[in-house]
Amino acid sequence: MATEEQIAEILRRHDGRDGALLPILNDVQAALGHIPADAVPIIAEALNLSRAEVHGVVTFYHDLRQAPAERPVIKLCRAEACQARGVDALAPVFEADDRIEVETVYCLGLCASGPSAMVGDRVFARLDAAAARALVGEVAS
């Protein structure tokens, strides 16, 4: 199965690394879009951890998904700096479109150039209403 092969390759890349669980989980999610339930025992065995320990980490971190997103995801920064720069006025632009999923995050590290959002690995800064609508249109299409 391709998924098992992908997981095995990710495990090989992290072989011998201290504290490898989170990097492995992040890489699995990047490759597969989520952490499949059948990946948990494979990762647990490779790291000599219990399934419960791995499952506990997967369920603890809100960025780790146990199922693929149903719609494209836009992470919208709602931290204080983005609030001060007007994200609350932009939020309805994102939330009104049911073709996307909006996840609230607290700080994308762009505090001096907010409001900001993130799609995949791409970050978007200095958003205004027009830029927000354009981003939603791009992601939703």
C-alpha positions as CSV (number, residue, x, y, z in Angstrom):
1,M,0.0,0.0,0.0
2,A,1.3,3.4,-1.0
3,T,0.4,4.9,2.4
4,E,2.5,2.4,4.3
5,E,5.4,2.9,1.9
6,Q,5.2,6.7,2.5
7,I,5.1,6.2,6.3
8,A,8.0,3.8,6.1
9,E,10.0,6.4,4.1
10,I,9.2,9.1,6.6
11,L,10.3,6.9,9.5
12,R,13.6,6.1,7.7
13,R,14.3,9.9,7.3
14,H,13.9,10.3,11.1
15,D,15.7,7.1,12.1
16,G,17.8,7.7,15.2
17,R,16.6,11.3,15.7
18,D,15.8,12.3,19.3
19,G,12.3,13.6,19.8
20,A,11.2,12.4,16.4
21,L,7.5,11.9,17.1
22,L,6.2,15.4,16.2
23,P,8.4,15.8,13.2
24,I,7.2,12.3,12.0
25,L,3.6,13.2,12.5
26,N,4.0,16.6,10.7
27,D,5.7,14.8,7.8
28,V,2.9,12.2,7.6
29,Q,0.3,14.9,7.6
30,A,2.2,16.8,5.0
31,A,2.3,13.7,2.8
32,L,-1.2,12.4,3.4
33,G,-3.2,15.4,4.4
34,H,-3.9,13.9,7.8
35,I,-2.7,11.2,10.3
36,P,-4.6,8.0,9.3
37,A,-5.6,5.8,12.2
38,D,-3.6,2.9,10.7
39,A,-0.4,5.0,10.8
40,V,-0.5,5.2,14.6
41,P,0.6,1.6,15.4
42,I,3.2,1.7,12.7
43,I,4.7,4.9,14.2
44,A,4.4,3.6,17.7
45,E,6.2,0.4,16.9
46,A,9.0,2.3,15.1
47,L,9.6,4.6,18.0
48,N,9.0,2.0,20.7
49,L,6.0,3.9,22.1
50,S,2.6,2.7,22.9
51,R,-0.3,3.4,20.5
52,A,-1.9,5.4,23.3
53,E,1.2,7.7,23.5
54,V,1.1,8.4,19.8
55,H,-2.7,8.8,19.7
56,G,-2.4,11.2,22.7
57,V,0.0,13.5,20.7
58,V,-2.1,13.3,17.6
59,T,-5.2,14.4,19.5
60,F,-3.5,17.0,21.7
61,Y,-2.2,19.2,18.9
62,H,-5.0,21.0,17.0
63,D,-2.9,21.3,13.9
64,L,-2.8,17.5,13.5
65,R,-5.8,16.1,11.7
66,Q,-7.1,12.6,12.1
67,A,-9.2,12.9,8.9
68,P,-8.7,14.8,5.7
69,A,-10.2,18.3,5.5
70,E,-13.5,18.2,3.7
71,R,-12.9,21.7,2.2
72,P,-9.8,23.8,1.6
73,V,-8.5,25.3,4.8
74,I,-7.5,28.9,5.5
75,K,-5.8,29.5,8.8
76,L,-6.7,33.0,10.0
77,C,-4.6,34.6,12.7
78,R,-6.8,36.0,15.5
79,A,-3.9,36.9,17.9
80,E,-3.7,40.3,19.5
81,A,-1.5,41.9,16.8
82,C,-3.8,40.9,14.0
83,Q,-6.8,42.0,16.1
84,A,-5.2,45.4,16.5
85,R,-4.7,45.5,12.7
86,G,-8.4,44.7,11.9
87,V,-8.7,40.9,11.5
88,D,-12.1,41.0,13.3
89,A,-13.5,43.1,10.4
90,L,-12.1,40.6,7.8
91,A,-13.3,37.4,9.5
92,P,-16.8,37.6,8.1
93,V,-15.3,37.6,4.5
94,F,-13.7,34.2,5.3
95,E,-16.5,32.8,7.4
96,A,-19.3,33.6,4.9
97,D,-18.0,31.2,2.3
98,D,-19.0,27.6,2.9
99,R,-16.6,26.4,0.2
100,I,-13.7,26.8,2.6
101,E,-12.9,25.8,6.2
102,V,-11.6,28.6,8.4
103,E,-9.3,27.6,11.3
104,T,-8.4,30.2,13.9
105,V,-4.8,30.2,14.8
106,Y,-3.0,32.4,17.3
107,C,0.1,33.9,15.7
108,L,1.6,33.1,12.4
109,G,4.7,35.2,13.2
110,L,3.7,38.1,11.0
111,C,2.7,40.5,13.8
112,A,4.1,43.6,12.1
113,S,2.3,42.9,8.9
114,G,-1.1,41.6,9.9
115,P,-3.9,40.7,9.5
116,S,-2.5,37.5,8.2
117,A,-3.6,34.1,7.0
118,M,-2.1,30.8,5.9
119,V,-3.0,28.3,3.2
120,G,-0.8,25.2,3.3
121,D,2.8,26.5,3.4
122,R,1.9,29.9,2.0
123,V,1.3,33.0,4.2
124,F,-0.6,36.1,3.3
125,A,0.0,39.4,5.1
126,R,-1.4,42.8,5.2
127,L,-4.8,41.5,4.2
128,D,-7.7,43.9,3.5
129,A,-11.2,43.1,2.4
130,A,-10.3,42.9,-1.3
131,A,-7.3,40.7,-0.6
132,A,-9.4,38.4,1.7
133,R,-12.1,38.0,-1.0
134,A,-9.4,37.2,-3.6
135,L,-7.8,34.7,-1.3
136,V,-11.1,33.0,-0.6
137,G,-11.8,32.9,-4.4
138,E,-8.4,31.4,-5.1
139,V,-8.6,28.8,-2.4
140,A,-12.2,27.8,-3.0
141,S,-11.9,27.3,-6.8
